[in-house]
Amino acid sequence: MSVTTAIDTQLARLRLRYANSGLPKFFSWWAGQLADLLPARWRELFAEGAQELLVDASTSEFGIWRQSHGRNAEYGRITRDQPAEDQRNEFSRLRDRIDDPGLRLFYCIPLRRALRRELTLPAAAEDKLRQVLAFEMDRQTPFKADQVYFDYRVVQRDAVAKNLKVELHVVPRAQLDGELATLGAIGVALDGVDCWSAAPGSARAGLNLLPAERRVKRVNQRLRLNLALGAVALILFVVAGMLFLNNRQIALDAMGAEVDKAKAEAKQTATLNKRLKDNTASISYLYRLKRDSTPMTAMLTDLTKRLPDDTFLERLNVDEKGKVEVQGQSGNANKLIEGLQKSEVLDNAAFIGTVQPDARTKKDRFTMNFQLHKQPEPESADKDKKAHDKNGVKPAESPDAPAA
């Protein structure tokens, strides 16, 4: 079994299940109710696609009926005694008056020309009903399947008995081929062959005796155009979506770059702020150190003033806490302490160890230490400190404070 045959079988089974359900009647009723709610003009617009031209042939002329909105109306007649080219032009003119690319054309014959038989078949035969009817053709009719055009419709399904009643309509090919050729000569491309339900111009019986391979292959240009426009619209929608996402990504990248730049600037600002705080702390330390310490020049001046002329220093060392240690020689070392006690710069003068005579210089060799007197804060510094304690404002730097 080919793939196409398998698909056709499955589709036939699905159609059978659908037909046996109540859905067709419900959808038909529902569509009718919705259509009745629409204005008449709208119903006409929606019904345009269901228009059909029905052609009837007699010995003298072709009659053409237009079926629309469930009603038939005579549309035109073409006499058969005029040349075939004129008949073609007249039919083309009538056809072009209807702006509907999906307009279907049916050739209708009197119902009496078709052989009608009613058959009862098993329900399982509905999957391949056309093949079953073709096989049964020579048993149910005087013809073989290749000698007739036929169609059928299921008129009843009995779910209990699991059978169905089929109405078969048959027309000999020999009777119809000549008429179809005549219609083809005047440009009538048929979608099917049907029977009138009653008199000509009444309505179609709802059959299609023409085989599928002989039906016109219509190309709905409007449908193709609409599909193409729909595809273009879909592509444009996708492209617009991609452009939107791309623009959002570009904006996000730009915002990310700005955030990174702001982070870098904030980090740089924090670094500069830390450096500034460190420099400020260093400056404050140096300022306090200078403020709290006696200047070296003042200490040297005081020592020069307090030490007698017969005294000289060999070594002088001052640590960061203001402790001073000196080593030297003097004509009378014992009088040095008395002189240094009167100093306003030096405090707590005392010898380290014992005073020893130097045989070479005939002087006393001594080692002593003392503490530098703490420098009093100036009045302006007191005011700045009080303002800082009260308002939290940093005091002004002293002019003597070293630059950063």
LUMDREN-705288 format. One record per residue (C-alpha): residue number from 1; residue in three letters; z negated, y, x. Coordinates in steps of 0.02 Angstrom, whole numbers. Layout:
REM LUMDREN-705288
<pt nr="NUM" rest="ala" pz="Z" py="Y" px="X"/>
...
REM end
This chain:
REM LUMDREN-705288
<pt nr="1" rest="met" pz="0" py="0" px="0"/>
<pt nr="2" rest="ser" pz="52" py="168" px="71"/>
<pt nr="3" rest="val" pz="-64" py="316" px="82"/>
<pt nr="4" rest="thr" pz="36" py="412" px="-50"/>
<pt nr="5" rest="thr" pz="25" py="267" px="-172"/>
<pt nr="6" rest="ala" pz="-162" py="251" px="-145"/>
<pt nr="7" rest="ile" pz="-186" py="437" px="-176"/>
<pt nr="8" rest="asp" pz="-80" py="431" px="-335"/>
<pt nr="9" rest="thr" pz="-184" py="283" px="-397"/>
<pt nr="10" rest="gln" pz="-348" py="373" px="-367"/>
<pt nr="11" rest="leu" pz="-282" py="530" px="-451"/>
<pt nr="12" rest="ala" pz="-226" py="428" px="-602"/>
<pt nr="13" rest="arg" pz="-400" py="352" px="-616"/>
<pt nr="14" rest="leu" pz="-480" py="523" px="-607"/>
<pt nr="15" rest="arg" pz="-362" py="588" px="-742"/>
<pt nr="16" rest="leu" pz="-406" py="439" px="-850"/>
<pt nr="17" rest="arg" pz="-593" py="469" px="-832"/>
<pt nr="18" rest="tyr" pz="-569" py="653" px="-868"/>
<pt nr="19" rest="ala" pz="-462" py="618" px="-1022"/>
<pt nr="20" rest="asn" pz="-591" py="493" px="-1089"/>
<pt nr="21" rest="ser" pz="-730" py="621" px="-1074"/>
<pt nr="22" rest="gly" pz="-761" py="765" px="-1193"/>
<pt nr="23" rest="leu" pz="-720" py="896" px="-1062"/>
<pt nr="24" rest="pro" pz="-537" py="927" px="-1112"/>
<pt nr="25" rest="lys" pz="-585" py="968" px="-1292"/>
<pt nr="26" rest="phe" pz="-729" py="1077" px="-1234"/>
<pt nr="27" rest="phe" pz="-624" py="1176" px="-1110"/>
<pt nr="28" rest="ser" pz="-484" py="1196" px="-1238"/>
<pt nr="29" rest="trp" pz="-607" py="1263" px="-1367"/>
<pt nr="30" rest="trp" pz="-694" py="1374" px="-1240"/>
<pt nr="31" rest="ala" pz="-530" py="1449" px="-1177"/>
<pt nr="32" rest="gly" pz="-475" py="1483" px="-1355"/>
<pt nr="33" rest="gln" pz="-639" py="1570" px="-1395"/>
<pt nr="34" rest="leu" pz="-626" py="1678" px="-1238"/>
<pt nr="35" rest="ala" pz="-445" py="1721" px="-1276"/>
<pt nr="36" rest="asp" pz="-490" py="1777" px="-1452"/>
<pt nr="37" rest="leu" pz="-613" py="1903" px="-1378"/>
<pt nr="38" rest="leu" pz="-476" py="1990" px="-1278"/>
<pt nr="39" rest="pro" pz="-369" py="2131" px="-1348"/>
<pt nr="40" rest="ala" pz="-197" py="2080" px="-1409"/>
<pt nr="41" rest="arg" pz="-111" py="2170" px="-1265"/>
<pt nr="42" rest="trp" pz="-216" py="2077" px="-1138"/>
<pt nr="43" rest="arg" pz="-181" py="1911" px="-1221"/>
<pt nr="44" rest="glu" pz="4" py="1947" px="-1206"/>
<pt nr="45" rest="leu" pz="-15" py="1985" px="-1021"/>
<pt nr="46" rest="phe" pz="-110" py="1825" px="-987"/>
<pt nr="47" rest="ala" pz="16" py="1726" px="-1088"/>
<pt nr="48" rest="glu" pz="166" py="1789" px="-989"/>
<pt nr="49" rest="gly" pz="155" py="1644" px="-867"/>
<pt nr="50" rest="ala" pz="172" py="1519" px="-1011"/>
<pt nr="51" rest="gln" pz="341" py="1584" px="-1068"/>
<pt nr="52" rest="glu" pz="485" py="1462" px="-1084"/>
<pt nr="53" rest="leu" pz="669" py="1469" px="-1128"/>
<pt nr="54" rest="leu" pz="725" py="1328" px="-1241"/>
<pt nr="55" rest="val" pz="910" py="1287" px="-1242"/>
<pt nr="56" rest="asp" pz="998" py="1197" px="-1384"/>
<pt nr="57" rest="ala" pz="1180" py="1142" px="-1375"/>
<pt nr="58" rest="ser" pz="1301" py="1123" px="-1518"/>
<pt nr="59" rest="thr" pz="1488" py="1097" px="-1519"/>
<pt nr="60" rest="ser" pz="1525" py="1283" px="-1528"/>
<pt nr="61" rest="glu" pz="1384" py="1372" px="-1438"/>
<pt nr="62" rest="phe" pz="1222" py="1366" px="-1340"/>
<pt nr="63" rest="gly" pz="1071" py="1431" px="-1432"/>
<pt nr="64" rest="ile" pz="928" py="1502" px="-1329"/>
<pt nr="65" rest="trp" pz="751" py="1525" px="-1394"/>
<pt nr="66" rest="arg" pz="608" py="1612" px="-1309"/>
<pt nr="67" rest="gln" pz="438" py="1530" px="-1327"/>
<pt nr="68" rest="ser" pz="290" py="1645" px="-1295"/>
<pt nr="69" rest="his" pz="112" py="1654" px="-1362"/>
<pt nr="70" rest="gly" pz="140" py="1492" px="-1456"/>
<pt nr="71" rest="arg" pz="285" py="1566" px="-1556"/>
<pt nr="72" rest="asn" pz="472" py="1539" px="-1543"/>
<pt nr="73" rest="ala" pz="603" py="1673" px="-1570"/>
<pt nr="74" rest="glu" pz="790" py="1666" px="-1552"/>
<pt nr="75" rest="tyr" pz="835" py="1751" px="-1388"/>
<pt nr="76" rest="gly" pz="1024" py="1739" px="-1379"/>
<pt nr="77" rest="arg" pz="1181" py="1636" px="-1404"/>
<pt nr="78" rest="ile" pz="1324" py="1594" px="-1287"/>
<pt nr="79" rest="thr" pz="1488" py="1536" px="-1362"/>
<pt nr="80" rest="arg" pz="1571" py="1388" px="-1278"/>
<pt nr="81" rest="asp" pz="1751" py="1444" px="-1301"/>
<pt nr="82" rest="gln" pz="1738" py="1578" px="-1164"/>
<pt nr="83" rest="pro" pz="1766" py="1540" px="-979"/>
<pt nr="84" rest="ala" pz="1626" py="1454" px="-882"/>
<pt nr="85" rest="glu" pz="1606" py="1606" px="-770"/>
<pt nr="86" rest="asp" pz="1575" py="1718" px="-921"/>
<pt nr="87" rest="gln" pz="1452" py="1593" px="-990"/>
<pt nr="88" rest="arg" pz="1360" py="1593" px="-823"/>
<pt nr="89" rest="asn" pz="1353" py="1782" px="-818"/>
<pt nr="90" rest="glu" pz="1290" py="1794" px="-996"/>
<pt nr="91" rest="phe" pz="1152" py="1667" px="-964"/>
<pt nr="92" rest="ser" pz="1104" py="1756" px="-802"/>
<pt nr="93" rest="arg" pz="1093" py="1920" px="-896"/>
<pt nr="94" rest="leu" pz="980" py="1843" px="-1028"/>
<pt nr="95" rest="arg" pz="871" py="1762" px="-895"/>
<pt nr="96" rest="asp" pz="852" py="1920" px="-792"/>
<pt nr="97" rest="arg" pz="786" py="2016" px="-942"/>
<pt nr="98" rest="ile" pz="624" py="1918" px="-925"/>
<pt nr="99" rest="asp" pz="527" py="1973" px="-772"/>
<pt nr="100" rest="asp" pz="438" py="1810" px="-741"/>
<pt nr="101" rest="pro" pz="479" py="1709" px="-584"/>
<pt nr="102" rest="gly" pz="386" py="1559" px="-656"/>
<pt nr="103" rest="leu" pz="490" py="1554" px="-817"/>
<pt nr="104" rest="arg" pz="531" py="1374" px="-860"/>
<pt nr="105" rest="leu" pz="689" py="1312" px="-945"/>
<pt nr="106" rest="phe" pz="697" py="1161" px="-1060"/>
<pt nr="107" rest="tyr" pz="846" py="1079" px="-1143"/>
<pt nr="108" rest="cys" pz="793" py="1023" px="-1318"/>
<pt nr="109" rest="ile" pz="882" py="890" px="-1418"/>
<pt nr="110" rest="pro" pz="852" py="835" px="-1598"/>
<pt nr="111" rest="leu" pz="706" py="715" px="-1615"/>
<pt nr="112" rest="arg" pz="818" py="588" px="-1703"/>
<pt nr="113" rest="arg" pz="918" py="561" px="-1543"/>
<pt nr="114" rest="ala" pz="767" py="485" px="-1456"/>
<pt nr="115" rest="leu" pz="712" py="306" px="-1484"/>
<pt nr="116" rest="arg" pz="527" py="307" px="-1523"/>
<pt nr="117" rest="arg" pz="415" py="155" px="-1501"/>
<pt nr="118" rest="glu" pz="226" py="140" px="-1516"/>
<pt nr="119" rest="leu" pz="143" py="18" px="-1394"/>
<pt nr="120" rest="thr" pz="-33" py="-45" px="-1371"/>
<pt nr="121" rest="leu" pz="-77" py="-78" px="-1190"/>
<pt nr="122" rest="pro" pz="-236" py="-122" px="-1094"/>
<pt nr="123" rest="ala" pz="-336" py="29" px="-1036"/>
<pt nr="124" rest="ala" pz="-320" py="-31" px="-856"/>
<pt nr="125" rest="ala" pz="-131" py="1" px="-867"/>
<pt nr="126" rest="glu" pz="-156" py="190" px="-879"/>
<pt nr="127" rest="asp" pz="-171" py="205" px="-690"/>
<pt nr="128" rest="lys" pz="11" py="153" px="-674"/>
<pt nr="129" rest="leu" pz="75" py="183" px="-848"/>
<pt nr="130" rest="arg" pz="250" py="241" px="-802"/>
<pt nr="131" rest="gln" pz="279" py="86" px="-694"/>
<pt nr="132" rest="val" pz="213" py="-26" px="-833"/>
<pt nr="133" rest="leu" pz="327" py="55" px="-963"/>
<pt nr="134" rest="ala" pz="478" py="40" px="-848"/>
<pt nr="135" rest="phe" pz="437" py="-145" px="-826"/>
<pt nr="136" rest="glu" pz="420" py="-168" px="-1015"/>
<pt nr="137" rest="met" pz="575" py="-64" px="-1057"/>
<pt nr="138" rest="asp" pz="696" py="-210" px="-1084"/>
<pt nr="139" rest="arg" pz="568" py="-300" px="-1193"/>
<pt nr="140" rest="gln" pz="528" py="-151" px="-1304"/>
<pt nr="141" rest="thr" pz="702" py="-70" px="-1312"/>
<pt nr="142" rest="pro" pz="883" py="-126" px="-1302"/>
<pt nr="143" rest="phe" pz="899" py="-41" px="-1132"/>
<pt nr="144" rest="lys" pz="844" py="-66" px="-955"/>
<pt nr="145" rest="ala" pz="738" py="62" px="-865"/>
<pt nr="146" rest="asp" pz="883" py="126" px="-759"/>
<pt nr="147" rest="gln" pz="989" py="157" px="-916"/>
<pt nr="148" rest="val" pz="873" py="280" px="-1001"/>
<pt nr="149" rest="tyr" pz="773" py="439" px="-981"/>
<pt nr="150" rest="phe" pz="601" py="412" px="-1052"/>
<pt nr="151" rest="asp" pz="431" py="492" px="-1069"/>
<pt nr="152" rest="tyr" pz="269" py="447" px="-1154"/>
<pt nr="153" rest="arg" pz="107" py="516" px="-1216"/>
<pt nr="154" rest="val" pz="-58" py="432" px="-1249"/>
<pt nr="155" rest="val" pz="-103" py="457" px="-1431"/>
<pt nr="156" rest="gln" pz="-264" py="356" px="-1438"/>
<pt nr="157" rest="arg" pz="-392" py="278" px="-1321"/>
<pt nr="158" rest="asp" pz="-509" py="143" px="-1384"/>
<pt nr="159" rest="ala" pz="-656" py="128" px="-1266"/>
<pt nr="160" rest="val" pz="-730" py="-18" px="-1365"/>
<pt nr="161" rest="ala" pz="-572" py="-124" px="-1367"/>
<pt nr="162" rest="lys" pz="-525" py="-58" px="-1193"/>
<pt nr="163" rest="asn" pz="-347" py="-21" px="-1242"/>
<pt nr="164" rest="leu" pz="-240" py="130" px="-1276"/>
<pt nr="165" rest="lys" pz="-100" py="172" px="-1394"/>
<pt nr="166" rest="val" pz="56" py="245" px="-1312"/>
<pt nr="167" rest="glu" pz="203" py="332" px="-1395"/>
<pt nr="168" rest="leu" pz="363" py="297" px="-1296"/>
<pt nr="169" rest="his" pz="520" py="406" px="-1315"/>
<pt nr="170" rest="val" pz="684" py="346" px="-1243"/>
<pt nr="171" rest="val" pz="858" py="427" px="-1231"/>
<pt nr="172" rest="pro" pz="1009" py="336" px="-1156"/>
<pt nr="173" rest="arg" pz="1070" py="417" px="-996"/>
<pt nr="174" rest="ala" pz="1251" py="400" px="-1049"/>
<pt nr="175" rest="gln" pz="1222" py="518" px="-1196"/>
<pt nr="176" rest="leu" pz="1130" py="650" px="-1095"/>
<pt nr="177" rest="asp" pz="1215" py="658" px="-925"/>
<pt nr="178" rest="gly" pz="1370" py="747" px="-989"/>
<pt nr="179" rest="glu" pz="1268" py="880" px="-1077"/>
<pt nr="180" rest="leu" pz="1160" py="908" px="-922"/>
<pt nr="181" rest="ala" pz="1316" py="929" px="-818"/>
<pt nr="182" rest="thr" pz="1384" py="1060" px="-940"/>
<pt nr="183" rest="leu" pz="1221" py="1157" px="-931"/>
<pt nr="184" rest="gly" pz="1222" py="1149" px="-743"/>
<pt nr="185" rest="ala" pz="1397" py="1222" px="-740"/>
<pt nr="186" rest="ile" pz="1338" py="1382" px="-825"/>
<pt nr="187" rest="gly" pz="1187" py="1401" px="-709"/>
<pt nr="188" rest="val" pz="1050" py="1324" px="-816"/>
<pt nr="189" rest="ala" pz="926" py="1246" px="-691"/>
<pt nr="190" rest="leu" pz="816" py="1138" px="-801"/>
<pt nr="191" rest="asp" pz="630" py="1104" px="-783"/>
<pt nr="192" rest="gly" pz="641" py="966" px="-912"/>
<pt nr="193" rest="val" pz="721" py="890" px="-1067"/>
<pt nr="194" rest="asp" pz="622" py="884" px="-1228"/>
<pt nr="195" rest="cys" pz="645" py="858" px="-1414"/>
<pt nr="196" rest="trp" pz="625" py="982" px="-1554"/>
<pt nr="197" rest="ser" pz="473" py="943" px="-1658"/>
<pt nr="198" rest="ala" pz="574" py="981" px="-1815"/>
<pt nr="199" rest="ala" pz="729" py="1089" px="-1839"/>
<pt nr="200" rest="pro" pz="807" py="1179" px="-1688"/>
<pt nr="201" rest="gly" pz="704" py="1329" px="-1641"/>
<pt nr="202" rest="ser" pz="543" py="1258" px="-1713"/>
<pt nr="203" rest="ala" pz="442" py="1204" px="-1559"/>
<pt nr="204" rest="arg" pz="446" py="1080" px="-1418"/>
<pt nr="205" rest="ala" pz="378" py="906" px="-1447"/>
<pt nr="206" rest="gly" pz="285" py="915" px="-1281"/>
<pt nr="207" rest="leu" pz="386" py="785" px="-1185"/>
<pt nr="208" rest="asn" pz="488" py="790" px="-1026"/>
<pt nr="209" rest="leu" pz="622" py="657" px="-1023"/>
<pt nr="210" rest="leu" pz="700" py="723" px="-862"/>
<pt nr="211" rest="pro" pz="648" py="624" px="-707"/>
<pt nr="212" rest="ala" pz="548" py="719" px="-577"/>
<pt nr="213" rest="glu" pz="686" py="705" px="-447"/>
<pt nr="214" rest="arg" pz="811" py="795" px="-561"/>
<pt nr="215" rest="arg" pz="696" py="939" px="-607"/>
<pt nr="216" rest="val" pz="728" py="1106" px="-524"/>
<pt nr="217" rest="lys" pz="622" py="1143" px="-372"/>
<pt nr="218" rest="arg" pz="562" py="1318" px="-408"/>
<pt nr="219" rest="val" pz="491" py="1432" px="-277"/>
<pt nr="220" rest="asn" pz="371" py="1558" px="-347"/>
<pt nr="221" rest="gln" pz="403" py="1708" px="-236"/>
<pt nr="222" rest="arg" pz="264" py="1808" px="-316"/>
<pt nr="223" rest="leu" pz="143" py="1667" px="-284"/>
<pt nr="224" rest="arg" pz="199" py="1657" px="-104"/>
<pt nr="225" rest="leu" pz="184" py="1845" px="-86"/>
<pt nr="226" rest="asn" pz="11" py="1843" px="-165"/>
<pt nr="227" rest="leu" pz="-42" py="1701" px="-52"/>
<pt nr="228" rest="ala" pz="27" py="1793" px="99"/>
<pt nr="229" rest="leu" pz="-62" py="1953" px="47"/>
<pt nr="230" rest="gly" pz="-221" py="1854" px="18"/>
<pt nr="231" rest="ala" pz="-205" py="1775" px="191"/>
<pt nr="232" rest="val" pz="-175" py="1946" px="268"/>
<pt nr="233" rest="ala" pz="-325" py="2016" px="174"/>
<pt nr="234" rest="leu" pz="-432" py="1871" px="234"/>
<pt nr="235" rest="ile" pz="-373" py="1897" px="414"/>
<pt nr="236" rest="leu" pz="-407" py="2083" px="402"/>
<pt nr="237" rest="phe" pz="-579" py="2046" px="330"/>
<pt nr="238" rest="val" pz="-617" py="1929" px="475"/>
<pt nr="239" rest="val" pz="-549" py="2056" px="600"/>
<pt nr="240" rest="ala" pz="-652" py="2194" px="518"/>
<pt nr="241" rest="gly" pz="-805" py="2084" px="526"/>
<pt nr="242" rest="met" pz="-773" py="2046" px="710"/>
<pt nr="243" rest="leu" pz="-746" py="2231" px="747"/>
<pt nr="244" rest="phe" pz="-906" py="2273" px="655"/>
<pt nr="245" rest="leu" pz="-1002" py="2143" px="754"/>
<pt nr="246" rest="asn" pz="-920" py="2204" px="915"/>
<pt nr="247" rest="asn" pz="-966" py="2384" px="876"/>
<pt nr="248" rest="arg" pz="-1144" py="2330" px="836"/>
<pt nr="249" rest="gln" pz="-1150" py="2235" px="1001"/>
<pt nr="250" rest="ile" pz="-1084" py="2387" px="1096"/>
<pt nr="251" rest="ala" pz="-1213" py="2497" px="1011"/>
<pt nr="252" rest="leu" pz="-1349" py="2369" px="1050"/>
<pt nr="253" rest="asp" pz="-1294" py="2362" px="1232"/>
<pt nr="254" rest="ala" pz="-1296" py="2552" px="1241"/>
<pt nr="255" rest="met" pz="-1470" py="2557" px="1166"/>
<pt nr="256" rest="gly" pz="-1525" py="2422" px="1288"/>
<pt nr="257" rest="ala" pz="-1456" py="2525" px="1433"/>
<pt nr="258" rest="glu" pz="-1548" py="2679" px="1369"/>
<pt nr="259" rest="val" pz="-1709" py="2577" px="1353"/>
<pt nr="260" rest="asp" pz="-1689" py="2509" px="1530"/>
<pt nr="261" rest="lys" pz="-1656" py="2686" px="1593"/>
<pt nr="262" rest="ala" pz="-1810" py="2749" px="1501"/>
<pt nr="263" rest="lys" pz="-1912" py="2606" px="1573"/>
<pt nr="264" rest="ala" pz="-1851" py="2648" px="1748"/>
<pt nr="265" rest="glu" pz="-1891" py="2832" px="1722"/>
<pt nr="266" rest="ala" pz="-2062" py="2787" px="1652"/>
<pt nr="267" rest="lys" pz="-2094" py="2674" px="1801"/>
<pt nr="268" rest="gln" pz="-2039" py="2811" px="1920"/>
<pt nr="269" rest="thr" pz="-2150" py="2935" px="1829"/>
<pt nr="270" rest="ala" pz="-2297" py="2816" px="1841"/>
<pt nr="271" rest="thr" pz="-2264" py="2794" px="2028"/>
<pt nr="272" rest="leu" pz="-2255" py="2982" px="2054"/>
<pt nr="273" rest="asn" pz="-2412" py="3006" px="1948"/>
<pt nr="274" rest="lys" pz="-2505" py="2877" px="2052"/>
<pt nr="275" rest="arg" pz="-2444" py="2957" px="2212"/>
<pt nr="276" rest="leu" pz="-2499" py="3127" px="2146"/>
<pt nr="277" rest="lys" pz="-2670" py="3057" px="2101"/>
<pt nr="278" rest="asp" pz="-2685" py="2978" px="2274"/>
<pt nr="279" rest="asn" pz="-2634" py="3141" px="2357"/>
<pt nr="280" rest="thr" pz="-2754" py="3237" px="2247"/>
<pt nr="281" rest="ala" pz="-2894" py="3116" px="2292"/>
<pt nr="282" rest="ser" pz="-2852" py="3135" px="2477"/>
<pt nr="283" rest="ile" pz="-2849" py="3323" px="2463"/>
<pt nr="284" rest="ser" pz="-3013" py="3322" px="2368"/>
<pt nr="285" rest="tyr" pz="-3090" py="3209" px="2500"/>
<pt nr="286" rest="leu" pz="-3031" py="3320" px="2642"/>
<pt nr="287" rest="tyr" pz="-3089" py="3474" px="2549"/>
<pt nr="288" rest="arg" pz="-3261" py="3398" px="2519"/>
<pt nr="289" rest="leu" pz="-3268" py="3338" px="2698"/>
<pt nr="290" rest="lys" pz="-3228" py="3511" px="2761"/>
<pt nr="291" rest="arg" pz="-3342" py="3592" px="2634"/>
<pt nr="292" rest="asp" pz="-3489" py="3478" px="2674"/>
<pt nr="293" rest="ser" pz="-3465" py="3478" px="2863"/>
<pt nr="294" rest="thr" pz="-3503" py="3609" px="2992"/>
<pt nr="295" rest="pro" pz="-3346" py="3666" px="3080"/>
<pt nr="296" rest="met" pz="-3331" py="3603" px="3257"/>
<pt nr="297" rest="thr" pz="-3306" py="3779" px="3322"/>
<pt nr="298" rest="ala" pz="-3471" py="3832" px="3245"/>
<pt nr="299" rest="met" pz="-3559" py="3682" px="3323"/>
<pt nr="300" rest="leu" pz="-3484" py="3715" px="3495"/>
<pt nr="301" rest="thr" pz="-3525" py="3900" px="3482"/>
<pt nr="302" rest="asp" pz="-3705" py="3861" px="3437"/>
<pt nr="303" rest="leu" pz="-3723" py="3733" px="3576"/>
<pt nr="304" rest="thr" pz="-3652" py="3856" px="3701"/>
<pt nr="305" rest="lys" pz="-3777" py="3986" px="3640"/>
<pt nr="306" rest="arg" pz="-3928" py="3868" px="3640"/>
<pt nr="307" rest="leu" pz="-3900" py="3776" px="3803"/>
<pt nr="308" rest="pro" pz="-3957" py="3865" px="3963"/>
<pt nr="309" rest="asp" pz="-3833" py="3907" px="4100"/>
<pt nr="310" rest="asp" pz="-3896" py="3767" px="4214"/>
<pt nr="311" rest="thr" pz="-3849" py="3638" px="4082"/>
<pt nr="312" rest="phe" pz="-3679" py="3555" px="4057"/>
<pt nr="313" rest="leu" pz="-3616" py="3416" px="3946"/>
<pt nr="314" rest="glu" pz="-3520" py="3264" px="4008"/>
<pt nr="315" rest="arg" pz="-3488" py="3182" px="3839"/>
<pt nr="316" rest="leu" pz="-3494" py="3236" px="3655"/>
<pt nr="317" rest="asn" pz="-3466" py="3121" px="3507"/>
<pt nr="318" rest="val" pz="-3469" py="3167" px="3321"/>
<pt nr="319" rest="asp" pz="-3456" py="3032" px="3187"/>
<pt nr="320" rest="glu" pz="-3398" py="3053" px="3006"/>
<pt nr="321" rest="lys" pz="-3576" py="3069" px="2943"/>
<pt nr="322" rest="gly" pz="-3608" py="3223" px="3050"/>
<pt nr="323" rest="lys" pz="-3714" py="3134" px="3181"/>
<pt nr="324" rest="val" pz="-3689" py="3210" px="3354"/>
<pt nr="325" rest="glu" pz="-3727" py="3122" px="3517"/>
<pt nr="326" rest="val" pz="-3714" py="3215" px="3683"/>
<pt nr="327" rest="gln" pz="-3739" py="3164" px="3863"/>
<pt nr="328" rest="gly" pz="-3757" py="3284" px="4008"/>
<pt nr="329" rest="gln" pz="-3865" py="3358" px="4146"/>
<pt nr="330" rest="ser" pz="-3985" py="3504" px="4145"/>
<pt nr="331" rest="gly" pz="-4100" py="3595" px="4267"/>
<pt nr="332" rest="asn" pz="-4246" py="3569" px="4147"/>
<pt nr="333" rest="ala" pz="-4202" py="3445" px="4007"/>
<pt nr="334" rest="asn" pz="-4374" py="3454" px="3926"/>
<pt nr="335" rest="lys" pz="-4340" py="3634" px="3868"/>
<pt nr="336" rest="leu" pz="-4179" py="3585" px="3777"/>
<pt nr="337" rest="ile" pz="-4265" py="3518" px="3622"/>
<pt nr="338" rest="glu" pz="-4363" py="3680" px="3600"/>
<pt nr="339" rest="gly" pz="-4203" py="3784" px="3606"/>
<pt nr="340" rest="leu" pz="-4105" py="3672" px="3490"/>
<pt nr="341" rest="gln" pz="-4243" py="3672" px="3357"/>
<pt nr="342" rest="lys" pz="-4204" py="3856" px="3324"/>
<pt nr="343" rest="ser" pz="-4022" py="3814" px="3283"/>
<pt nr="344" rest="glu" pz="-3955" py="3843" px="3107"/>
<pt nr="345" rest="val" pz="-3814" py="3720" px="3137"/>
<pt nr="346" rest="leu" pz="-3906" py="3571" px="3215"/>
<pt nr="347" rest="asp" pz="-4055" py="3476" px="3146"/>
<pt nr="348" rest="asn" pz="-4171" py="3341" px="3211"/>
<pt nr="349" rest="ala" pz="-4130" py="3355" px="3394"/>
<pt nr="350" rest="ala" pz="-4208" py="3211" px="3495"/>
<pt nr="351" rest="phe" pz="-4183" py="3121" px="3662"/>
<pt nr="352" rest="ile" pz="-4116" py="2945" px="3670"/>
<pt nr="353" rest="gly" pz="-4207" py="2850" px="3802"/>
<pt nr="354" rest="thr" pz="-4289" py="2936" px="3951"/>
<pt nr="355" rest="val" pz="-4235" py="3084" px="4054"/>
<pt nr="356" rest="gln" pz="-4188" py="3028" px="4231"/>
<pt nr="357" rest="pro" pz="-4159" py="3136" px="4384"/>
<pt nr="358" rest="asp" pz="-3988" py="3132" px="4466"/>
<pt nr="359" rest="ala" pz="-4005" py="3121" px="4656"/>
<pt nr="360" rest="arg" pz="-3834" py="3193" px="4687"/>
<pt nr="361" rest="thr" pz="-3845" py="3350" px="4577"/>
<pt nr="362" rest="lys" pz="-4034" py="3369" px="4583"/>
<pt nr="363" rest="lys" pz="-4032" py="3388" px="4392"/>
<pt nr="364" rest="asp" pz="-4104" py="3291" px="4246"/>
<pt nr="365" rest="arg" pz="-3982" py="3170" px="4162"/>
<pt nr="366" rest="phe" pz="-4012" py="3158" px="3976"/>
<pt nr="367" rest="thr" pz="-3941" py="3082" px="3816"/>
<pt nr="368" rest="met" pz="-3987" py="3158" px="3649"/>
<pt nr="369" rest="asn" pz="-3929" py="3161" px="3470"/>
<pt nr="370" rest="phe" pz="-3946" py="3277" px="3320"/>
<pt nr="371" rest="gln" pz="-3879" py="3300" px="3146"/>
<pt nr="372" rest="leu" pz="-3758" py="3434" px="3093"/>
<pt nr="373" rest="his" pz="-3832" py="3546" px="2963"/>
<pt nr="374" rest="lys" pz="-3746" py="3530" px="2792"/>
<pt nr="375" rest="gln" pz="-3637" py="3678" px="2752"/>
<pt nr="376" rest="pro" pz="-3695" py="3769" px="2593"/>
<pt nr="377" rest="glu" pz="-3565" py="3783" px="2454"/>
<pt nr="378" rest="pro" pz="-3496" py="3959" px="2426"/>
<pt nr="379" rest="glu" pz="-3533" py="4049" px="2264"/>
<pt nr="380" rest="ser" pz="-3351" py="4034" px="2203"/>
<pt nr="381" rest="ala" pz="-3360" py="3845" px="2225"/>
<pt nr="382" rest="asp" pz="-3517" py="3839" px="2117"/>
<pt nr="383" rest="lys" pz="-3427" py="3934" px="1979"/>
<pt nr="384" rest="asp" pz="-3275" py="3819" px="1987"/>
<pt nr="385" rest="lys" pz="-3386" py="3666" px="1982"/>
<pt nr="386" rest="lys" pz="-3480" py="3731" px="1830"/>
<pt nr="387" rest="ala" pz="-3314" py="3770" px="1741"/>
<pt nr="388" rest="his" pz="-3252" py="3596" px="1782"/>
<pt nr="389" rest="asp" pz="-3410" py="3514" px="1716"/>
<pt nr="390" rest="lys" pz="-3402" py="3618" px="1556"/>
<pt nr="391" rest="asn" pz="-3214" py="3612" px="1514"/>
<pt nr="392" rest="gly" pz="-3153" py="3464" px="1613"/>
<pt nr="393" rest="val" pz="-3040" py="3581" px="1716"/>
<pt nr="394" rest="lys" pz="-3006" py="3540" px="1896"/>
<pt nr="395" rest="pro" pz="-3082" py="3672" px="2012"/>
<pt nr="396" rest="ala" pz="-2964" py="3781" px="2113"/>
<pt nr="397" rest="glu" pz="-2931" py="3719" px="2289"/>
<pt nr="398" rest="ser" pz="-3010" py="3814" px="2430"/>
<pt nr="399" rest="pro" pz="-2895" py="3914" px="2540"/>
<pt nr="400" rest="asp" pz="-2965" py="3817" px="2686"/>
<pt nr="401" rest="ala" pz="-2917" py="3649" px="2607"/>
<pt nr="402" rest="pro" pz="-2775" py="3563" px="2699"/>
<pt nr="403" rest="ala" pz="-2606" py="3549" px="2612"/>
<pt nr="404" rest="ala" pz="-2546" py="3383" px="2545"/>
REM end
